[in-house]
C-alpha cells in the first residue's frame, strides 16, 4: 500500500501542473485584466472599483498574452488608455508582472506556489493566504456540516428504503426525495428566508455571519447555540439536493447487492437478515457511496456555496472566488484554484484508502496506476 500511496502522491505533481497550465492558457485569451481595471479606476469608468491600486509581486498569469507593452502601443492594447502616459502604463505592467513573457510568468507562479507563496492580492491590502484563511471558516462550516448531514441521514434512509422496497414508506420518502432533488438549493434558500428569516412571515433566524456580534461574551453553551442558530438555514438549503442524491445512490447500491447470489446463499444457511445486511451487504454496497465522497465534499465548497453565501450574506471562499474573477484579482483566483485542486487530489487518495478499510479484499498495490 505504501508504494501505491507514493505513486499517487507523485502523480499529483503533473496533474496540478496540468490544471494550472490550462487555466493559465485560458486567462491569456480572456478580455480585460488588472491593468485595464486600474485604467478604468483612473478614468472613472469602473463603477465596481475597490481597494488599492497595487499589489505585491506580479508573478501571476493574466491578460495581456504578450510581453511588455511598447509606449506607442499602450493606447491600442488597453481600452480607455487614451491620454495616459505610456510610461505609467509600462509601470503598471511591471507592477503586475506583465513585463515578462507568459512562460516566464507561469514558471514563476508555479515556483512560488510549490512553497505556498501566493503573494498579495492585487486590489486588497492583504496577503492571499491571510485572505483565504479569513474566509475559510465559512466554507468549512458549510462544507463539513452539509457532508455530515447528507451522509448521516442519507445512508440509514437509503438502507431502510432498500429493505422496504415497494412499501408505503419507500413510496412517500421517494416523493419527498424527488421534490428535494428537483428544487435548486438557492430557491429553497429563498423560501427559507421568506418563511423563517423575516421575509414575509416569521423572523426566527438571522441573516449574515456565522455568529452574533456579542458571541465572544457568551458562555460556551450559548456560543454553540448561537452558532447553530446562524447556520441552520444555509445548511438546510445546501443539504437538500445532496441529501436526495446520496439517499438514492445508497438505496440502489443496496438493492443491487441484495439481489446477488451470495445473499441468497447466506439466507439458505440460516443467517439473520440483520447479519446478512450489515455483515455482508453493507460492506459491498458502501463502496459506491464512498466513491462519491470526494465529489460531495469538494462540491460543498464550490457548487452551491456561491449562491448560498450570497443569499445568506456569508463571506466565504465561494463569494471570494467569484469576486476575484470579476475583479481580475489573479493571485487570489489562481491560489484558490491551486489549493482546492490539491485538496481534491488528496481527498481522492483518502477515498481510495477508505475502500480498503471498508473492504480489506481490495488491494490497490497489485493494480497499475
N, C-alpha and C positions, 0 to 999 in steps of 0.2 A: 504493500500500500504506500510505503514511503516513496518508492520510485514513481508511482502514478501521481502522487501529490507534487513531486518535484517537476515532473513533465508538465503538469497543468500550470504550475507557477511560471515555468519558463515560457509556455505558450501565451501567457498573459501579456508578455512584453510586445511581441509583434502585433497582437490583437489591439492593444492600446494604441500603438503607433499607427495602425491602420485606421482606427476610428478617428484619431486626431488628424491624420493626414487628409481623410475625406472631408472632414469638417473644415479644415484649413482651406482646401481647394474650393469648397462651396462659398466660403466667405470672400474669396478673391473676386468672385463674379457677382457678389451681392452689391446692389447700388448703395451709395452712402457710406458713411464711416465716421470715426471720431473727428477727423479733420473737418469734414463737411458739417458736422454738428457744431463744432466750435465756431465755424464761419457763420452758421445760422444764428448762433447765440449773439455774435458780434453785430451782425446786420439786423437783428431783431426779427428774424423770420422763424425762429424756433420757439414756439409757444410752450413747449414742454421742457425747456432748458432748466437744468438743476445742477446744484453742486458747484464744483470749481472747474476752471479751465486748467487742466494739467493732469498730473498723474505720474507715477513713478516710471520706471524703466519701460520702454516701449518694445519689448521683445515678444510681441504678440501679433497674431495674424490680423488681417483686415484689409479692406479696400484702402488704397488702390492696389491693383495687382502688380504693377511695376515697381521700379525702384524709386529714387528720388525724383522730385519734380523740378524741371528747369524753371528759372524765373519767368521766362516768357510764356510758358505754357500753363501757369497756375490758373489763369482765368478760364482756360479751356478745360482743365482737368477737374475743377471743383465748381459746382454750381454756386452762384452767389458770391464768388471771389472777386468779381469785377470791382476795381478801385482799391483793393487791398494791396499792401506792399508785398511783392513776391518774396522778399527776404523773410517776412513774417510767416508766409505760407511754408517756406522751407524750414523755418524754425519749428513750426507745428509738426511737420512730418518727422523731423528729428526727435522731437519730444515723444511722439507716439511710436517711434521705431520704424516709420515707413521710408526712411532714407536708406534702408538696407533692402537687398533683393529678397523675394519671397522665400527661397530655400534657406537663406541665412536666418530669416526671421523664424521659420519653422524649427530649425535646428536649435536656436537659442531658446525658443519656447519649451521644447521637449527636454533640453538640458536642465532648465530651471525646474520644470515640472517633476523631473526624476527625483529631485531633492525636496519636493513640495514647496518650492519657492514660486509663489504665484504672483508676486509683485503687488502693486497697489491698483485700486480701482481708478479708472480714468477720470470719473466725474464725482467721486466721493472721497473725502479726505480720510481714508481708512484702508488698511491692507485687505487683500482679498480673503485671506484666511480668517482674519478677525470678522469680516463681514459675513462670511459663511457661518462661522461659529455663533454669531449673533442671531442668525435666522434659523439655525439648526434645531433648537428646542421645539419650535412649532411643527416642523416637518417630522421630527422623530415622534412627537406626540401623535400626530395624525397617522403616520405610517404604522407605528407599533401597535397602537390601540385598534386600528382597523384590521390589521392582520390577526391579532389575538382574538378579537371578537368574531371575525368571519370564520376562522378555523375552529374556535372554541365552540361555536354554536352549529356551524355547518356540518362538521364531521359527525357528531352524535345524531343530528337531524337526518343527515343523509343515510346513516346506518339504519335508523328507525324506519325511514321511508322504504329502504330496500327490503327489510324484513317484513314490512306490512304492505308490500306492493299490491295495488288494486283496492285497498281498503279505503274507507271514508277519510281516515287520517291522511293517507297518501294523496288522495284527490284534492282535499281542501288545502293542504300545505303546498301542493303543486300550483294551485291557483294563486296563492299569496306569493310564491317564489317567482312565477312568471310575471306577475304585476311588478314585483320589485326589480326584476331584470329589465323590464320594458321601460320603466321610468328612469330617465337620466338622473344621476346624483344631484346635479345642480338644480334641477326642477324640484326635486324633493327637498333640497335645502331651502329654496324659496318658500315652499309650502310650510316647512317647519317655522320659518321666520314669521310668516303671516299668522300662523296659528299660536305660536308659543313665545315669540320674541318681540312682542309689541307691534306686530304688523297691523292686524285688524281685530284680533281677539284678545288673547292672553299675553301677559308680559312676565313670563316666568323665568326666562333665561336671558343672559346678557349677550351683547354683540361686541366683539373686539377683545383681543388679547386672550392669553391663557389663564390669567389670574386677575384679581381685583387690585386696585391701586394700594389698598391697605393690607395686602397679602403678607408682607413682612412682619406686621404687628399681630397677626393672628396666631392662635395656638396651633399645634400640629394637626389635631383632628379638624379644626376649622380650615386649615390650609388645604388639606386633602379634599374636604367638601367643596371648597371654593374652586379648586382646580377641576374637579369632576363636573361641577356646575357649569363652568365655562366651556368644556369640551363636549358636553353631552350632545348638543345639536349637530356640530360639524362631524363628529364621529359617527353619529347615526346616519347622516346623509351619505357619508363616504362608504359606510359598510353595506349599504343596501344592495348595490349591484354585485359586490364581491361575495356577499353572503349567498345570493342566489346562485352564482356560478359555482362556488365551492360545494354547495349542497347537492346540486345536480351531478357534479363530477363525482362526488363521493357515492351517491346512490347508484349511478350507472356502473361505477367500478366494482361495487359490492355485488350488484346483480350479475355481472359477468363472471365473477369468481364463484358465486353461489351455485351457478348452473354448471360448473365444471365437474368432471368425473371424480376428482378426489374428494369433493364434498359428499357425493352420493356414497362413496366407499366409506367415509367416516361415519355417515349415518347408519349404514349397514352394520358397522362394528359396534353400534350402540352408544356412540359418543353423544353427549347432550348438545342441544343447539347452541347453548352459550359457549361450550368448549369448542365447537366447530367454528362458530362465528369469530370469537376473539383469539382462539389458539391457532387457527389455520387461515381463515378467510381474511381477517383483519391485516395480517402481515403482508399478504399479496396485494390486496386491494389498495392499501395505503401508498403503494409505490407511485401510482399515477397522481395521487393527491400531493405527495411530496415533490414530484417533478414540477408541479405548478407553483411551489412555494417561492422560488426566486422571482418569478414574474409578478406574483402577487405582492411581494414585499417591496420590490423596486417600483412597481406600478403605483404603490401607495404614495411614493414621493413625487411621481411625475403625472400620471394620467388624470387623476381627479383633484390634485392638490391645488392647482392654479385657480380653478373656478371656486372651489370651496374656500380657499384662503381669501379670495376677493369678496365673495358673498358675505362671509362671516368676519371680514376685516381682520384677518390673521396675517401677520407679516412673516411669511416663511420662505423656503427656498423656491417653491413654485413661482410665487409672485416675484421674487428676486430675479430668477432666471428670465422671466418674461420681460421685466423692466430693463434688464441688461441687454437683451436682444434689441428691444425698441430703441434704447439709448446708445446702441453700438458700444457698450462697455465690454470690450473684448476680453480683457483679463478675467472678468467675472464669468463671462459666457464659457470660455474655454476651461477655466478652473472647475466650474460645476460639472461640465461635461466629463472632464478627466476624473474627478472624484467619484461620480456616480457610475461611470463605466468601470472603474476599478472595483467599486462596491459590487456591481453586478457580476463581475467575473469571480470575485471571491465568494459571493453567496452561491453562485453556481457550483463551485467546488464544494462548499459546505453541504449543498443539496446532494451531491453525489456521495459524500461521506455518510449522509443520513440514510441513503439507500442501504448501505452495508450494515447500519445499525438496526434498521427495520428488518432486513432480510440478510443474515450472515452468509447465505449461499451466494450472494452476488460478490464477485471478485473483479474489480476493475484492473487489478495488477496484471491479469492474464490477457487483457484485450489491448489492442493497439490504439493509441491516442491519435 
